[in-house]
Each structure stands twice: as C-alpha cells, then as structure tokens.
C-alpha cells in the first residue's frame, strides 16, 4: 500500500478518474425523479429490520417526520424502541402492535387482533401526509402467518399512499405480489450467522 | 382474514404453538455464548450501510458507547452524520475520513492518505475497549480500490480487537479473506432498484 506513486502514474489515474466522473455525471443527470417508494427488505439474512430502522434514523437526521409500526416482535425491550421513544417522540411515532412471536402467544385470536390493530394504525400513519416514511417492521411475517392479507395492503398503498411517502415493509418471505408492486427490493442472504455457533442474540446487534 | 375460529381450531393452534415453543426454547437454551462479532454487510443491494447504522442506533438505545468511521463517502451531508453529531456525540464518535468517491477526488495520493488516516483512527477506536461497536462504513470499497490491505486489517482484528467489541465492515465486494474470518455475513441482493427507473438518491432512503 505504501509504494510511492510516480508523477506519470498519478497523471494516468487522474485522467482515468476524470473520464469515469464525466460518464457518471452524465448517467446521474438522467436520475431526476423523486417519489415515495415502496421498499421491501426480505430474505433469511440479518439486516432487514436494522436497515429499515437505519433509514428511519436518517429521516430523523433530516428532520423528516416518520413512523414505525412493529408487528410480531411486540414485547422486547429493544434499542430502537428506547431511542425512538426517549429522544425522538416528536418526530417519529413508534407503535409496538405485536404481542410477541406466535409460538409465545399460542393464541390465534389474539394474534389476529394484534395484526388488525397494527394495520389500522399503519393506515392512519400512511394517510397522514406529514409522515415522510412509515416502517412496517416484520409485516411480512404477519402475511406469512395469514394474519394480514397482502392484497388488501397493496390495494391500500396503491389507492391511499401519498405520492411522496416512503413505506418500508420488512420480514422474510415477502409475498410475490408485494415484490411485484415494490420499487426497491433487497433480499438479505445469510452467508454466515453466529446463532449456528451457539452465540445468542446480543444487544446492539439483534435488538 | 375475518373468518371466525372455532374453539376446536383455537385449541389445535394453541397445542401446535406450545410444541413449537418447547422445541424453540430447547434450541435457544443452547445459544448462551456472548462475543464481540466481526460482522460483514456486502453485496450489490441496498441496506449495507443503513443496517450498520441501525445497529449503531440500537447500541445508543442501550447506552453502549460506539463509533463510526466512514470511508469513501466523505463529503455528503447525510442523515446519519447529522443525527450522530447533533444528538449522540457523547456516546458515539463519528469520523468521516473519506474525501468522496475516487472519481470525485481524481487524486490517488489523496485517496491513499485518507484511507490510511481512516484506518489509523479505526485502530484507536477498536483498541479502546469502552467502545462496544465500531462501524467501518464502506471499508470494503477501500479494499477493492487497493487503498487498504484487508490482510493487515484482519491481522489487527485477530490480535487487538477486544473480545466483546463488535466490528461491522460494510461495502460491496467484501474480500474473501474477510468473509472467511467474519462471524456474521449478510449478502444484500438487489432484486429491484429505483435508480434503474430514473429515480434519484433521496434523503432518508439513501443518505
């Protein structure tokens, strides 16, 4: 890394980078649109919720009002819950609507009621066009468990989502119809996961 | 979704979930380890930096001191920069060491110097065992561009990283040796990206 660069090499690098910059500037000049995106984070890997949460914090950094509805994982004392409710309750509404994983509740009626209440809250937050981003965390799990109907959610987004509002939907096994309708879809692939080696969920990393 | 559940169905559901919970509790009881992880977010999809940043915010939510070194994208007025420097400077050190993309600087010597300064800062932050997580954002790009040597970084982590410190390395094209050495690796796959449709980078979503 420390090998000195000759003036000729420096000049060649500079000329090459100037060409790349010109090409890139031309390409980026075509990207002028702004729109409220439907964003999906799915797949078995880590990072679906944390990256949704990272975007929420970016919004707060830009003073953009936003909101989070957490489906499913309802009872954890998470870092995201603490930081949003303690520091940013004015900019970001935070609602935990799940009652925990289905194998914790063991009560289908309660799961259905919690999911329905979460989706009712989500509709209100999305309709309110002051909110620039609404994160529906783990909603894909609610779809997967049959607690919510993805088609009903997609119809609502198509008809009622304000044009500039971003809606982020996370959770593995996103329904095909959602992937089809979304603007931005990332599949988180698990290359390696430390749970396999007996390491437990740790604060900061998983919650 | 609104079909009523019979008492028999509710009982069957409850019994099935109780079995799942018992199996899961047994499995999770084997996950008792705690360790400082080497975490890698790579791949072409969105969410590598935002999920690293989401974990940093989780740490802050748990009052865990942490730090961020941003390589490469040095000159942007990002949401993460604003929120960390405005609100959490006491818990999270934030250092922007890049000077922008290489095609912006067009100066290889300057890029090398910025990467070296970033890595020197990162070493200090990792050695300081008060920091529970250190995010090295876009460091994989510095590897890819030959600005830093991944082997040198891995040797440092093996020898000097405190046992309980998490180090997160982001950026596409993570070197094989890093993936080999890491505890937790996620590959972000781009299923759909709105840049393709002429939508530009938007605040809250990309920065």
HADDOCK unambig.tbl for C-alpha pairs under 7 A between the chains (distance, minus, plus):
assign (segid A and resid 1 and name CA) (segid B and resid 147 and name CA) 6.65 0.50 0.50
assign (segid A and resid 1 and name CA) (segid B and resid 148 and name CA) 6.59 0.50 0.50
assign (segid A and resid 1 and name CA) (segid B and resid 149 and name CA) 6.91 0.50 0.50
assign (segid A and resid 10 and name CA) (segid B and resid 108 and name CA) 6.47 0.50 0.50
assign (segid A and resid 13 and name CA) (segid B and resid 106 and name CA) 6.97 0.50 0.50
assign (segid A and resid 13 and name CA) (segid B and resid 108 and name CA) 6.70 0.50 0.50
assign (segid A and resid 14 and name CA) (segid B and resid 106 and name CA) 4.67 0.50 0.50
assign (segid A and resid 14 and name CA) (segid B and resid 107 and name CA) 5.76 0.50 0.50
assign (segid A and resid 17 and name CA) (segid B and resid 102 and name CA) 6.88 0.50 0.50
assign (segid A and resid 17 and name CA) (segid B and resid 103 and name CA) 4.60 0.50 0.50
assign (segid A and resid 17 and name CA) (segid B and resid 106 and name CA) 5.17 0.50 0.50
assign (segid A and resid 18 and name CA) (segid B and resid 103 and name CA) 6.31 0.50 0.50
assign (segid A and resid 18 and name CA) (segid B and resid 106 and name CA) 6.30 0.50 0.50
assign (segid A and resid 20 and name CA) (segid B and resid 103 and name CA) 6.07 0.50 0.50
assign (segid A and resid 21 and name CA) (segid B and resid 103 and name CA) 5.02 0.50 0.50
assign (segid A and resid 21 and name CA) (segid B and resid 104 and name CA) 6.46 0.50 0.50
assign (segid A and resid 30 and name CA) (segid B and resid 198 and name CA) 6.17 0.50 0.50
assign (segid A and resid 31 and name CA) (segid B and resid 195 and name CA) 6.70 0.50 0.50
assign (segid A and resid 31 and name CA) (segid B and resid 198 and name CA) 4.19 0.50 0.50
assign (segid A and resid 31 and name CA) (segid B and resid 199 and name CA) 5.11 0.50 0.50
assign (segid A and resid 31 and name CA) (segid B and resid 200 and name CA) 4.66 0.50 0.50
assign (segid A and resid 32 and name CA) (segid B and resid 198 and name CA) 6.28 0.50 0.50
assign (segid A and resid 32 and name CA) (segid B and resid 199 and name CA) 5.88 0.50 0.50
assign (segid A and resid 32 and name CA) (segid B and resid 200 and name CA) 5.33 0.50 0.50
assign (segid A and resid 33 and name CA) (segid B and resid 198 and name CA) 5.93 0.50 0.50
assign (segid A and resid 33 and name CA) (segid B and resid 199 and name CA) 4.29 0.50 0.50
assign (segid A and resid 33 and name CA) (segid B and resid 200 and name CA) 5.63 0.50 0.50
assign (segid A and resid 34 and name CA) (segid B and resid 199 and name CA) 5.71 0.50 0.50
assign (segid A and resid 34 and name CA) (segid B and resid 200 and name CA) 6.30 0.50 0.50
assign (segid A and resid 45 and name CA) (segid B and resid 186 and name CA) 5.68 0.50 0.50
assign (segid A and resid 46 and name CA) (segid B and resid 186 and name CA) 6.15 0.50 0.50
assign (segid A and resid 47 and name CA) (segid B and resid 51 and name CA) 5.37 0.50 0.50
assign (segid A and resid 50 and name CA) (segid B and resid 51 and name CA) 4.67 0.50 0.50
assign (segid A and resid 50 and name CA) (segid B and resid 54 and name CA) 4.68 0.50 0.50
assign (segid A and resid 50 and name CA) (segid B and resid 55 and name CA) 6.12 0.50 0.50
assign (segid A and resid 51 and name CA) (segid B and resid 47 and name CA) 5.37 0.50 0.50
assign (segid A and resid 51 and name CA) (segid B and resid 50 and name CA) 4.67 0.50 0.50
assign (segid A and resid 51 and name CA) (segid B and resid 51 and name CA) 3.50 0.50 0.50
assign (segid A and resid 51 and name CA) (segid B and resid 54 and name CA) 5.67 0.50 0.50
assign (segid A and resid 53 and name CA) (segid B and resid 54 and name CA) 5.40 0.50 0.50
assign (segid A and resid 54 and name CA) (segid B and resid 50 and name CA) 4.68 0.50 0.50
assign (segid A and resid 54 and name CA) (segid B and resid 51 and name CA) 5.69 0.50 0.50
assign (segid A and resid 54 and name CA) (segid B and resid 53 and name CA) 5.39 0.50 0.50
assign (segid A and resid 54 and name CA) (segid B and resid 54 and name CA) 3.93 0.50 0.50
assign (segid A and resid 55 and name CA) (segid B and resid 50 and name CA) 6.13 0.50 0.50
assign (segid A and resid 55 and name CA) (segid B and resid 204 and name CA) 5.44 0.50 0.50
assign (segid A and resid 55 and name CA) (segid B and resid 205 and name CA) 5.66 0.50 0.50
assign (segid A and resid 56 and name CA) (segid B and resid 204 and name CA) 6.82 0.50 0.50
assign (segid A and resid 57 and name CA) (segid B and resid 80 and name CA) 6.91 0.50 0.50
assign (segid A and resid 58 and name CA) (segid B and resid 79 and name CA) 4.11 0.50 0.50
assign (segid A and resid 58 and name CA) (segid B and resid 80 and name CA) 5.34 0.50 0.50
assign (segid A and resid 58 and name CA) (segid B and resid 204 and name CA) 4.76 0.50 0.50
assign (segid A and resid 58 and name CA) (segid B and resid 207 and name CA) 6.63 0.50 0.50
assign (segid A and resid 59 and name CA) (segid B and resid 79 and name CA) 6.45 0.50 0.50
assign (segid A and resid 59 and name CA) (segid B and resid 203 and name CA) 6.96 0.50 0.50
assign (segid A and resid 59 and name CA) (segid B and resid 204 and name CA) 4.28 0.50 0.50
assign (segid A and resid 61 and name CA) (segid B and resid 79 and name CA) 4.15 0.50 0.50
assign (segid A and resid 61 and name CA) (segid B and resid 80 and name CA) 6.21 0.50 0.50
assign (segid A and resid 61 and name CA) (segid B and resid 82 and name CA) 5.28 0.50 0.50
assign (segid A and resid 61 and name CA) (segid B and resid 83 and name CA) 4.60 0.50 0.50
assign (segid A and resid 62 and name CA) (segid B and resid 79 and name CA) 5.40 0.50 0.50
assign (segid A and resid 79 and name CA) (segid B and resid 58 and name CA) 4.11 0.50 0.50
assign (segid A and resid 79 and name CA) (segid B and resid 59 and name CA) 6.46 0.50 0.50
assign (segid A and resid 79 and name CA) (segid B and resid 61 and name CA) 4.14 0.50 0.50
assign (segid A and resid 79 and name CA) (segid B and resid 62 and name CA) 5.40 0.50 0.50
assign (segid A and resid 80 and name CA) (segid B and resid 57 and name CA) 6.90 0.50 0.50
assign (segid A and resid 80 and name CA) (segid B and resid 58 and name CA) 5.31 0.50 0.50
assign (segid A and resid 80 and name CA) (segid B and resid 61 and name CA) 6.19 0.50 0.50
assign (segid A and resid 82 and name CA) (segid B and resid 61 and name CA) 5.28 0.50 0.50
assign (segid A and resid 83 and name CA) (segid B and resid 61 and name CA) 4.59 0.50 0.50
assign (segid A and resid 102 and name CA) (segid B and resid 17 and name CA) 6.90 0.50 0.50
assign (segid A and resid 103 and name CA) (segid B and resid 17 and name CA) 4.59 0.50 0.50
assign (segid A and resid 103 and name CA) (segid B and resid 18 and name CA) 6.32 0.50 0.50
assign (segid A and resid 103 and name CA) (segid B and resid 20 and name CA) 6.06 0.50 0.50
assign (segid A and resid 103 and name CA) (segid B and resid 21 and name CA) 5.04 0.50 0.50
assign (segid A and resid 104 and name CA) (segid B and resid 21 and name CA) 6.47 0.50 0.50
assign (segid A and resid 106 and name CA) (segid B and resid 13 and name CA) 6.96 0.50 0.50
assign (segid A and resid 106 and name CA) (segid B and resid 14 and name CA) 4.66 0.50 0.50
assign (segid A and resid 106 and name CA) (segid B and resid 17 and name CA) 5.19 0.50 0.50
assign (segid A and resid 106 and name CA) (segid B and resid 18 and name CA) 6.33 0.50 0.50
assign (segid A and resid 107 and name CA) (segid B and resid 14 and name CA) 5.81 0.50 0.50
assign (segid A and resid 108 and name CA) (segid B and resid 10 and name CA) 6.49 0.50 0.50
assign (segid A and resid 108 and name CA) (segid B and resid 13 and name CA) 6.74 0.50 0.50
assign (segid A and resid 147 and name CA) (segid B and resid 1 and name CA) 6.65 0.50 0.50
assign (segid A and resid 148 and name CA) (segid B and resid 1 and name CA) 6.56 0.50 0.50
assign (segid A and resid 149 and name CA) (segid B and resid 1 and name CA) 6.82 0.50 0.50
assign (segid A and resid 183 and name CA) (segid B and resid 192 and name CA) 6.60 0.50 0.50
assign (segid A and resid 183 and name CA) (segid B and resid 193 and name CA) 6.60 0.50 0.50
assign (segid A and resid 183 and name CA) (segid B and resid 194 and name CA) 5.74 0.50 0.50
assign (segid A and resid 184 and name CA) (segid B and resid 192 and name CA) 4.96 0.50 0.50
assign (segid A and resid 184 and name CA) (segid B and resid 193 and name CA) 4.75 0.50 0.50
assign (segid A and resid 184 and name CA) (segid B and resid 194 and name CA) 5.83 0.50 0.50
assign (segid A and resid 185 and name CA) (segid B and resid 190 and name CA) 6.48 0.50 0.50
assign (segid A and resid 185 and name CA) (segid B and resid 191 and name CA) 5.17 0.50 0.50
assign (segid A and resid 185 and name CA) (segid B and resid 192 and name CA) 4.88 0.50 0.50
assign (segid A and resid 185 and name CA) (segid B and resid 193 and name CA) 6.67 0.50 0.50
assign (segid A and resid 186 and name CA) (segid B and resid 45 and name CA) 5.70 0.50 0.50
assign (segid A and resid 186 and name CA) (segid B and resid 46 and name CA) 6.13 0.50 0.50
assign (segid A and resid 186 and name CA) (segid B and resid 188 and name CA) 6.29 0.50 0.50
assign (segid A and resid 186 and name CA) (segid B and resid 189 and name CA) 5.53 0.50 0.50
assign (segid A and resid 186 and name CA) (segid B and resid 190 and name CA) 5.04 0.50 0.50
assign (segid A and resid 186 and name CA) (segid B and resid 191 and name CA) 5.52 0.50 0.50
assign (segid A and resid 186 and name CA) (segid B and resid 192 and name CA) 6.97 0.50 0.50
assign (segid A and resid 187 and name CA) (segid B and resid 188 and name CA) 5.85 0.50 0.50
assign (segid A and resid 187 and name CA) (segid B and resid 189 and name CA) 4.91 0.50 0.50
assign (segid A and resid 187 and name CA) (segid B and resid 190 and name CA) 6.59 0.50 0.50
assign (segid A and resid 187 and name CA) (segid B and resid 191 and name CA) 6.53 0.50 0.50
assign (segid A and resid 188 and name CA) (segid B and resid 186 and name CA) 6.27 0.50 0.50
assign (segid A and resid 188 and name CA) (segid B and resid 187 and name CA) 5.84 0.50 0.50
assign (segid A and resid 188 and name CA) (segid B and resid 188 and name CA) 4.70 0.50 0.50
assign (segid A and resid 188 and name CA) (segid B and resid 189 and name CA) 6.16 0.50 0.50
assign (segid A and resid 189 and name CA) (segid B and resid 186 and name CA) 5.52 0.50 0.50
assign (segid A and resid 189 and name CA) (segid B and resid 187 and name CA) 4.91 0.50 0.50
assign (segid A and resid 189 and name CA) (segid B and resid 188 and name CA) 6.17 0.50 0.50
assign (segid A and resid 190 and name CA) (segid B and resid 185 and name CA) 6.47 0.50 0.50
assign (segid A and resid 190 and name CA) (segid B and resid 186 and name CA) 5.04 0.50 0.50
assign (segid A and resid 190 and name CA) (segid B and resid 187 and name CA) 6.60 0.50 0.50
assign (segid A and resid 191 and name CA) (segid B and resid 185 and name CA) 5.16 0.50 0.50
assign (segid A and resid 191 and name CA) (segid B and resid 186 and name CA) 5.52 0.50 0.50
assign (segid A and resid 191 and name CA) (segid B and resid 187 and name CA) 6.54 0.50 0.50
assign (segid A and resid 192 and name CA) (segid B and resid 183 and name CA) 6.61 0.50 0.50
assign (segid A and resid 192 and name CA) (segid B and resid 184 and name CA) 4.97 0.50 0.50
assign (segid A and resid 192 and name CA) (segid B and resid 185 and name CA) 4.88 0.50 0.50
assign (segid A and resid 192 and name CA) (segid B and resid 186 and name CA) 6.98 0.50 0.50
assign (segid A and resid 193 and name CA) (segid B and resid 183 and name CA) 6.58 0.50 0.50
assign (segid A and resid 193 and name CA) (segid B and resid 184 and name CA) 4.73 0.50 0.50
assign (segid A and resid 193 and name CA) (segid B and resid 185 and name CA) 6.66 0.50 0.50
assign (segid A and resid 194 and name CA) (segid B and resid 183 and name CA) 5.70 0.50 0.50
assign (segid A and resid 194 and name CA) (segid B and resid 184 and name CA) 5.80 0.50 0.50
assign (segid A and resid 195 and name CA) (segid B and resid 31 and name CA) 6.70 0.50 0.50
assign (segid A and resid 198 and name CA) (segid B and resid 30 and name CA) 6.13 0.50 0.50
assign (segid A and resid 198 and name CA) (segid B and resid 31 and name CA) 4.16 0.50 0.50
assign (segid A and resid 198 and name CA) (segid B and resid 32 and name CA) 6.26 0.50 0.50
assign (segid A and resid 198 and name CA) (segid B and resid 33 and name CA) 5.92 0.50 0.50
assign (segid A and resid 199 and name CA) (segid B and resid 31 and name CA) 5.09 0.50 0.50
assign (segid A and resid 199 and name CA) (segid B and resid 32 and name CA) 5.88 0.50 0.50
assign (segid A and resid 199 and name CA) (segid B and resid 33 and name CA) 4.30 0.50 0.50
assign (segid A and resid 199 and name CA) (segid B and resid 34 and name CA) 5.69 0.50 0.50
assign (segid A and resid 200 and name CA) (segid B and resid 31 and name CA) 4.66 0.50 0.50
assign (segid A and resid 200 and name CA) (segid B and resid 32 and name CA) 5.35 0.50 0.50
assign (segid A and resid 200 and name CA) (segid B and resid 33 and name CA) 5.66 0.50 0.50
assign (segid A and resid 200 and name CA) (segid B and resid 34 and name CA) 6.29 0.50 0.50
assign (segid A and resid 203 and name CA) (segid B and resid 59 and name CA) 6.95 0.50 0.50
assign (segid A and resid 204 and name CA) (segid B and resid 55 and name CA) 5.45 0.50 0.50
assign (segid A and resid 204 and name CA) (segid B and resid 56 and name CA) 6.81 0.50 0.50
assign (segid A and resid 204 and name CA) (segid B and resid 58 and name CA) 4.78 0.50 0.50
assign (segid A and resid 204 and name CA) (segid B and resid 59 and name CA) 4.28 0.50 0.50
assign (segid A and resid 205 and name CA) (segid B and resid 55 and name CA) 5.66 0.50 0.50
assign (segid A and resid 207 and name CA) (segid B and resid 58 and name CA) 6.63 0.50 0.50
